[in-house]
Amino acid sequence: MNKYSLLQKHKFLILRRLLLISFSIGFVFILFNSCVQTNSSESENEIADSVWKPKYSKGFQIEYFSDYKKIFIKDPWDNEKTLSKYILKISENNSHFSSDFTVIDIPCTSMACLFAPDIAFANQLNLIPFVKACSSIEYFHNPSLHNQVSEGKTTDVGPSENFNVEKLIASNSSICFVSPFRENRYQKIEEAGIPVVINACHMEEDPLARAEWLVFFSAFFNQETKAKKRFNEIEEHYFQAKNQVVDGIKRPTVFSGKLFQDVWYVSGGKSYISRLFGDAGANYIWQNLPFGGSEPYDLEIIMSKALNADFWLIQEYIDDEYDYSRLASENIKYSYFDAFRNKNILLSNSKLAPYYEDGVLEPHLILKDLICIFHPNLLPDYEAKYIKPLKK
C-alpha cells in the first residue's frame, strides 16, 4: 500500500471516529433534553382525573389530579384569554411544574384578604382565624375579624388601593386574595414571594355565579365538599324566592345609580343588577342595553329615560341620616323623578349592612328585599336586610 492510500485510510478512520463521537454526543443531548422536557411539562401533559366546571360562573374551573389541582381564571375583560393559572399541590409533590402556573402548597393555613367577598367566603368556611391581614377594617362587618385586629392577631394593612406592603409581608400570610385590575397592582407582593390569588367574583353577571366562587376559594383549603353543599343551599333558596314572582304579575319599572363627578354610570341589560331586578319581578329601564358592565351617561339622558320610572335604587356607604331632603340637596334635579316625588326610592347602605361582604353569599336575601318592595303582598312578613326604603 502506497503512502497516498495509507493517508486516505488514516483520514477515513479519523472522520469515522469524529462522526461516532458527534453521534454519541447528539444522542446524549437529545436524551437529556427529552428528560428535562418531560419533567418540566409533566403537569401540562397529564390528563386530569376529573374536571369541575361551575354551573353559573364563567370565570374559573378546577381540574383534579392525584396529588394536585389546577385552577384556571379567565380574563374578565376577555373571556377568550386566561388571566391566571394555579397549581395547588400537597407539600410532598416534587414535580417540576410549568412556569405559567403559580404553585401553592395546600391546605393553606394563613392568608391576606384585601376585599370584602374573601372575608365572607372565609367566614362561611370557618376560616376567619386564618386571616392574618386585611385592608381597612372599618369597612368590614365581621365581628370576629374586628376582634382579631383589636387583639393583634390580624394586621390592618390600610386601604386596598394603597395598602402597606411591609405590613402585609410581616403578617406571614401564605397567600393573598385580591381583586383583579387591568394593571398589576400586586407586583411587590409577588416579589416578596407571597402568591397572589385573584378572586373575580364581583365581575360575574349572575348573582348565583358570584356565590359559586365560594368553591374556588375553598379549593385552597381542601373544603370543596362543604362549599358545594352550601352553594346548593343558596341556589335552592334563590329559586324559592324567584318562583314567588309568577308569570303575568304587574311589573313596575326601576332604575339605579346617581351622579358621580357629573357622570351617571348605567349598568347594562346583562349586568348583575339587571338580573336581580328581572328575577324580582320588575322591568329594568335599561334592560335592552347589550352589555354587562357600566357605561357613563349624562344626567339629561338619564332623565329622558327614567323620569317616570316607578322605583329608583341607590347604593351608598353613608351615615344613617341619609333621606330625601339630603338627596335633593345633592342635586335639585333628583326631585324631578317620579320615584322621588312618590317616595319610591330604595337604599342599599353598605355602611349599615354587609352588602358587598355577606351579600355575595346571600343573593336570595337581596332578591327577597327587592320582591318585598316591588310586590309587598308576596312576602308580607319579610324584614329586609340589604335594601330598604329611603327615609322620608
C-alpha positions as CSV (number, residue, x, y, z in Angstrom):
1,M,0.0,0.0,0.0
2,N,1.5,3.4,-1.0
3,K,1.8,6.5,1.2
4,Y,-1.3,8.1,-0.5
5,S,-3.5,5.1,0.3
6,L,-2.3,5.0,3.9
7,L,-3.0,8.7,4.3
8,Q,-6.5,8.3,2.8
9,K,-7.2,5.4,5.2
10,H,-6.0,7.4,8.1
11,K,-8.3,10.3,7.2
12,F,-11.2,7.9,6.9
13,L,-10.6,6.5,10.4
14,I,-10.3,9.9,11.9
15,L,-13.5,11.0,10.1
16,R,-15.4,7.9,11.3
17,R,-14.3,8.5,14.8
18,L,-15.4,12.1,14.7
19,L,-18.8,11.0,13.4
20,L,-19.2,8.4,16.1
21,I,-18.3,11.0,18.8
22,S,-20.7,13.5,17.3
23,F,-23.5,11.0,17.1
24,S,-22.9,9.9,20.7
25,I,-22.9,13.5,22.0
26,G,-26.1,14.3,20.0
27,F,-27.8,11.2,21.3
28,V,-27.0,12.0,24.9
29,F,-28.1,15.6,24.3
30,I,-31.4,14.5,22.8
31,L,-32.0,12.0,25.6
32,F,-31.1,14.6,28.3
33,N,-33.3,17.3,26.7
34,S,-36.1,14.8,26.4
35,C,-35.9,14.0,30.1
36,V,-35.8,17.7,31.0
37,Q,-38.8,18.5,28.9
38,T,-40.8,15.6,30.3
39,N,-40.1,16.7,33.8
40,S,-40.8,20.4,33.2
41,S,-44.1,19.8,31.4
42,E,-45.3,16.8,33.4
43,S,-48.3,18.7,34.6
44,E,-49.1,20.0,31.1
45,N,-49.4,16.6,29.5
46,E,-51.1,14.7,32.3
47,I,-54.8,14.1,31.9
48,A,-57.0,15.2,34.8
49,D,-58.7,12.6,36.9
50,S,-61.8,14.9,36.9
51,V,-62.8,18.5,36.0
52,W,-65.2,20.6,37.9
53,K,-66.9,23.3,35.9
54,P,-69.2,25.8,37.7
55,K,-72.9,25.8,36.9
56,Y,-73.2,29.5,36.7
57,S,-69.8,31.1,36.8
58,K,-67.9,31.8,33.6
59,G,-64.7,32.8,35.4
60,F,-63.0,29.7,36.6
61,Q,-62.7,25.9,36.6
62,I,-60.9,23.3,38.6
63,E,-59.0,20.2,37.4
64,Y,-58.2,17.4,39.8
65,F,-55.1,15.2,39.7
66,S,-53.8,12.5,42.1
67,D,-51.8,14.9,44.2
68,Y,-52.5,18.4,42.9
69,K,-55.2,20.6,41.5
70,K,-55.2,23.1,38.6
71,I,-57.3,26.2,38.7
72,F,-57.8,28.5,35.6
73,I,-59.1,32.0,35.9
74,K,-60.5,33.6,32.8
75,D,-59.7,37.2,32.0
76,P,-62.9,39.1,33.0
77,W,-62.3,41.6,30.2
78,D,-61.7,39.0,27.6
79,N,-63.1,35.5,28.2
80,E,-61.1,34.1,25.3
81,K,-57.9,34.6,27.4
82,T,-56.7,33.2,30.7
83,L,-55.8,35.7,33.4
84,S,-54.2,33.4,36.0
85,K,-53.3,29.7,36.4
86,Y,-52.6,27.9,39.7
87,I,-51.2,24.6,40.8
88,L,-52.4,23.6,44.3
89,K,-50.2,20.8,45.5
90,I,-49.5,18.8,48.5
91,S,-46.1,19.5,50.0
92,E,-44.7,16.1,49.2
93,N,-45.2,16.6,45.4
94,N,-41.8,17.4,43.9
95,S,-42.9,17.6,40.3
96,H,-41.5,20.3,38.0
97,F,-44.5,22.4,37.0
98,S,-44.7,24.8,34.1
99,S,-43.6,28.4,34.9
100,D,-47.0,29.5,33.6
101,F,-48.6,28.4,36.9
102,T,-48.4,29.9,40.3
103,V,-47.6,26.9,42.6
104,I,-49.1,26.9,46.1
105,D,-48.8,24.3,48.8
106,I,-52.2,23.3,50.3
107,P,-54.1,23.3,52.5
108,C,-53.2,26.9,53.3
109,T,-53.2,27.9,56.9
110,S,-52.9,31.7,56.6
111,M,-54.0,34.4,54.2
112,A,-54.3,38.0,53.5
113,C,-57.7,39.3,52.3
114,L,-57.9,42.7,50.6
115,F,-61.5,42.7,49.5
116,A,-64.9,42.1,51.2
117,P,-66.0,38.8,49.4
118,D,-62.9,37.0,50.6
119,I,-63.9,37.7,54.2
120,A,-67.4,36.4,53.5
121,F,-66.0,33.2,52.0
122,A,-63.6,32.7,54.9
123,N,-66.4,33.2,57.4
124,Q,-68.6,30.7,55.6
125,L,-65.9,28.1,55.8
126,N,-65.0,29.0,59.5
127,L,-61.6,30.2,58.3
128,I,-61.5,33.7,59.8
129,P,-58.7,32.7,62.3
130,F,-56.6,32.1,59.2
131,V,-56.9,35.7,58.1
132,K,-53.6,37.4,59.1
133,A,-54.0,40.6,57.1
134,C,-56.9,42.6,55.8
135,S,-57.4,46.1,54.3
136,S,-59.2,48.9,56.1
137,I,-61.0,47.0,58.9
138,E,-63.5,49.9,59.3
139,Y,-65.2,48.8,56.1
140,F,-65.7,45.2,57.2
141,H,-68.7,44.0,59.3
142,N,-67.4,40.6,60.5
143,P,-67.2,40.8,64.3
144,S,-64.6,38.0,64.6
145,L,-62.3,39.8,62.2
146,H,-62.7,43.1,64.2
147,N,-61.7,41.2,67.4
148,Q,-58.7,39.7,65.7
149,V,-57.5,43.1,64.6
150,S,-58.1,44.5,68.1
151,E,-56.1,41.7,69.6
152,G,-53.2,42.0,67.1
153,K,-53.9,38.6,65.5
154,T,-54.8,40.2,62.2
155,T,-52.9,43.2,60.7
156,D,-54.8,46.1,59.1
157,V,-52.7,47.0,56.0
158,G,-54.7,50.0,55.0
159,P,-56.8,50.8,52.0
160,S,-56.9,48.2,49.2
161,E,-55.8,50.8,46.6
162,N,-52.8,51.8,48.7
163,F,-52.0,49.0,51.1
164,N,-48.9,48.8,53.2
165,V,-46.8,46.2,51.6
166,E,-44.3,45.9,54.5
167,K,-47.2,45.2,56.9
168,L,-48.6,42.6,54.6
169,I,-45.3,40.8,54.3
170,A,-44.8,40.9,58.0
171,S,-48.2,39.3,58.6
172,N,-46.6,36.0,57.3
173,S,-49.6,35.2,55.1
174,S,-49.0,32.2,52.9
175,I,-51.3,33.6,50.1
176,C,-53.0,36.9,49.3
177,F,-56.5,37.1,47.9
178,V,-57.1,40.1,45.7
179,S,-59.5,41.6,43.2
180,P,-58.4,41.9,39.5
181,F,-57.3,45.1,37.9
182,R,-56.2,45.8,34.3
183,E,-52.9,47.0,35.6
184,N,-50.8,44.8,38.1
185,R,-51.2,46.4,41.5
186,Y,-49.7,43.5,43.3
187,Q,-46.2,43.2,41.9
188,K,-44.5,44.0,45.2
189,I,-46.4,41.2,47.0
190,E,-45.3,38.7,44.3
191,E,-41.8,39.9,44.6
192,A,-41.9,39.2,48.3
193,G,-42.7,35.5,47.5
194,I,-46.4,35.7,48.5
195,P,-48.6,34.1,45.9
196,V,-51.3,36.4,44.7
197,V,-54.7,34.7,44.1
198,I,-57.3,36.6,42.0
199,N,-61.0,36.4,43.1
200,A,-63.1,37.9,40.3
201,C,-66.5,37.0,41.7
202,H,-67.8,40.6,41.7
203,M,-67.3,40.7,37.9
204,E,-69.8,38.0,37.3
205,E,-73.2,39.0,35.8
206,D,-75.3,36.3,37.5
207,P,-76.0,36.6,41.3
208,L,-75.5,32.8,41.7
209,A,-72.3,32.9,39.7
210,R,-70.9,35.3,42.3
211,A,-71.8,32.9,45.1
212,E,-70.3,30.0,43.2
213,W,-66.8,31.5,43.7
214,L,-67.0,30.1,47.2
215,V,-66.0,26.7,45.6
216,F,-63.0,28.4,44.0
217,F,-61.9,29.9,47.4
218,S,-62.5,26.6,49.2
219,A,-60.1,24.7,46.9
220,F,-57.1,26.4,48.6
221,F,-58.2,24.8,51.9
222,N,-59.5,21.4,50.7
223,Q,-63.0,22.3,51.6
224,E,-64.8,21.9,48.3
225,T,-67.3,19.5,49.7
226,K,-68.5,21.9,52.3
227,A,-68.5,24.8,49.8
228,K,-70.6,22.9,47.2
229,K,-73.1,21.9,49.8
230,R,-73.5,25.5,51.0
231,F,-73.8,26.7,47.4
232,N,-76.5,24.2,46.6
233,E,-78.5,25.6,49.6
234,I,-78.0,29.2,48.3
235,E,-79.2,28.1,44.8
236,E,-82.3,26.4,46.3
237,H,-83.2,29.5,48.4
238,Y,-82.7,31.8,45.4
239,F,-85.1,29.8,43.2
240,Q,-87.6,29.6,46.1
241,A,-87.7,33.4,46.2
242,K,-87.7,33.8,42.4
243,N,-90.6,31.4,42.0
244,Q,-92.7,33.7,44.2
245,V,-92.9,36.0,41.2
246,V,-95.5,34.3,38.9
247,D,-96.0,34.9,35.3
248,G,-98.5,37.7,34.5
249,I,-97.7,39.7,37.6
250,K,-97.7,43.5,37.1
251,R,-94.0,44.5,36.8
252,P,-93.0,48.0,38.0
253,T,-90.2,49.9,36.2
254,V,-86.9,50.6,38.0
255,F,-83.5,52.2,37.5
256,S,-80.4,52.6,39.7
257,G,-77.4,54.8,40.4
258,K,-76.9,58.5,40.7
259,L,-74.3,61.1,39.6
260,F,-70.7,60.6,40.4
261,Q,-68.5,63.6,39.4
262,D,-71.1,64.8,36.9
263,V,-71.4,61.3,35.3
264,W,-74.1,58.7,35.9
265,Y,-72.8,55.1,35.4
266,V,-75.5,52.9,33.9
267,S,-75.4,49.1,34.3
268,G,-76.3,47.2,31.1
269,G,-79.0,44.8,30.4
270,K,-76.7,41.8,31.0
271,S,-75.5,43.1,34.4
272,Y,-75.8,41.7,37.9
273,I,-78.3,44.3,39.0
274,S,-80.4,43.9,35.8
275,R,-80.7,40.1,36.5
276,L,-81.8,40.8,40.1
277,F,-84.4,43.3,39.0
278,G,-85.8,40.9,36.5
279,D,-85.9,38.0,38.9
280,A,-87.6,40.2,41.5
281,G,-90.5,40.9,39.0
282,A,-89.5,44.4,37.8
283,N,-88.6,45.9,34.4
284,Y,-85.2,47.5,34.4
285,I,-85.4,50.5,32.1
286,W,-82.0,49.8,30.6
287,Q,-82.6,46.1,30.1
288,N,-82.1,46.3,26.4
289,L,-78.5,47.7,26.6
290,P,-76.4,44.9,25.3
291,F,-73.5,44.9,27.8
292,G,-72.9,43.6,31.3
293,G,-70.7,46.3,32.8
294,S,-71.4,50.0,33.3
295,E,-71.2,52.9,30.9
296,P,-71.2,56.7,31.7
297,Y,-74.2,58.8,30.7
298,D,-75.2,62.5,31.1
299,L,-78.0,63.4,33.5
300,E,-80.1,64.6,30.7
301,I,-80.1,61.2,29.1
302,I,-81.0,59.5,32.4
303,M,-83.9,61.9,32.9
304,S,-85.2,61.3,29.4
305,K,-85.5,57.6,30.2
306,A,-86.0,57.3,33.9
307,L,-88.1,60.4,34.8
308,N,-91.3,58.4,35.1
309,A,-89.9,55.1,36.4
310,D,-91.7,53.6,39.4
311,F,-88.7,52.8,41.6
312,W,-85.1,54.1,42.0
313,L,-82.3,52.1,43.7
314,I,-79.3,54.0,45.2
315,Q,-76.3,52.2,46.6
316,E,-74.2,54.2,49.1
317,Y,-71.8,54.0,52.0
318,I,-73.1,56.7,54.2
319,D,-74.4,57.5,57.7
320,D,-77.9,56.7,58.9
321,E,-79.3,60.2,58.4
322,Y,-79.5,59.9,54.6
323,D,-83.0,60.9,53.5
324,Y,-85.0,62.6,50.7
325,S,-84.0,66.1,51.7
326,R,-80.3,65.2,51.8
327,L,-80.6,63.6,48.4
328,A,-82.3,66.7,46.9
329,S,-79.5,68.9,48.4
330,E,-77.0,67.0,46.3
331,N,-78.8,67.9,43.1
332,I,-82.2,69.5,42.9
333,K,-83.0,67.7,39.6
334,Y,-83.2,64.4,41.6
335,S,-86.5,65.7,43.0
336,Y,-88.0,65.8,39.5
337,F,-88.1,62.0,39.2
338,D,-91.4,60.3,39.8
339,A,-89.7,57.8,42.2
340,F,-88.6,60.8,44.3
341,R,-92.0,62.5,44.3
342,N,-93.8,59.2,45.1
343,K,-91.3,58.3,47.8
344,N,-90.3,55.1,46.0
345,I,-86.5,55.3,46.4
346,L,-84.6,52.3,47.7
347,L,-81.3,52.5,49.5
348,S,-78.6,49.9,49.8
349,N,-76.3,51.3,52.5
350,S,-73.2,49.2,52.8
351,K,-72.1,51.1,55.9
352,L,-75.1,49.6,57.8
353,A,-75.4,46.2,56.1
354,P,-72.6,44.0,54.6
355,Y,-73.9,44.1,51.0
356,Y,-70.5,43.7,49.4
357,E,-69.4,41.2,52.1
358,D,-72.0,38.7,53.1
359,G,-74.3,39.8,50.3
360,V,-72.2,37.8,47.8
361,L,-73.4,34.6,49.5
362,E,-76.9,35.8,50.2
363,P,-78.3,36.7,46.8
364,H,-81.5,35.1,47.8
365,L,-81.9,37.7,50.6
366,I,-81.1,40.6,48.3
367,L,-83.7,39.2,45.9
368,K,-86.3,38.9,48.7
369,D,-85.5,42.5,49.7
370,L,-86.5,43.6,46.2
371,I,-89.5,41.4,45.9
372,C,-91.0,42.6,49.2
373,I,-90.7,46.2,47.9
374,F,-91.9,45.6,44.3
375,H,-94.6,43.1,45.4
376,P,-95.3,43.6,49.1
377,N,-98.2,41.1,49.0
378,L,-95.9,38.2,48.1
379,L,-93.7,38.5,51.2
380,P,-95.9,40.3,53.8
381,D,-93.9,39.3,56.9
382,Y,-90.4,39.6,55.4
383,E,-87.9,42.0,57.0
384,A,-85.4,43.4,54.5
385,K,-81.7,43.1,55.3
386,Y,-79.7,44.8,52.5
387,I,-82.2,47.1,50.6
388,K,-84.7,49.2,52.3
389,P,-86.9,52.3,51.5
390,L,-85.1,55.6,51.8
391,K,-86.1,57.5,54.9
392,K,-88.7,60.2,54.2
